[in-house]
Amino acid sequence: MTDSIRVLVLHGPNLNLLGTREPEIYGSQTLQEINDLLAASAKEEGVELEFFQSNHEGAVVDRVQEAPSWADGILINPAALTHTSVALRDALAATQLPVVEVHLSNVFAREDFRTHSYITPIAVGMVTGFGPTSYLLGLEALIETLQSRK
């Protein structure tokens, strides 16, 4: 059991459409169902989670900038911002918090533009291609990282 670890879980643009958006790529689980899976896993570990989703780059950047006042680490599926947002990359780096990047689909088996991430170089690691399990594996890795730093 882990005490006093807090993780901010960030979901980028269009992830609010999970369950109906291209289920052949992203699966049939909703964002709420994924959040519920994460919450149950975190509870078992004694880890506190806060969830945030936005379709607006600036809102995600603002939430990242606020993260150090509460969170010990960040679990993020930046979605399309992965491939486009230097602002998000810079905000994540500025927090100096450990970041784990996750993706539902295998971004390396998709369109060429999806193979480049602005986030990966500043992240502890990335989990991609396992559907909602990517989030669970990412959370587990982030918790282990945070525990090793205490």
C-alpha positions, 0 to 999 in steps of 0.5 A: 500500500502506498501513502500520499501519492497523488497523480493527475490523469490528463486526457487530451482532445476527442477522448471525451468521444471514446466509446463511439469514436472509431471503436475499431481503433479506440475500443468501445469503453467510454472515458468514464469507464477508463477513469473508473478502472484507474480509480479502482486500481489507484484505490488498491494502491492508496493513490489519489487521482484527479482527472481532467479532459479538455479539447482545448490545448490552452486548458490542458496547458493551464492544468499542467501548470497547476499540477505541481501544487497538488500532484506528484506525477502526471499520467497523460494521453495527450491524444492529437496534442502528442504530435502538435503541441510544443506548448504542452511539451514545455509545460510538462517539462516545466513542472519537473514532475514525472510524466508517463505518456499513454495511448490506446492505439499503437501509434507506431502502426498508424499514420506516419504523423502519429509516430512523432511525439513531442511528449515522449522525450520528456516522459519517464516512458510511454505505453501504447497499443493496449487499449484501456490497459495502456492506462493501467500499465502507465499508472502502475509504472508511474506509481513505481517511479514515484515510490522509488523517488520517496 
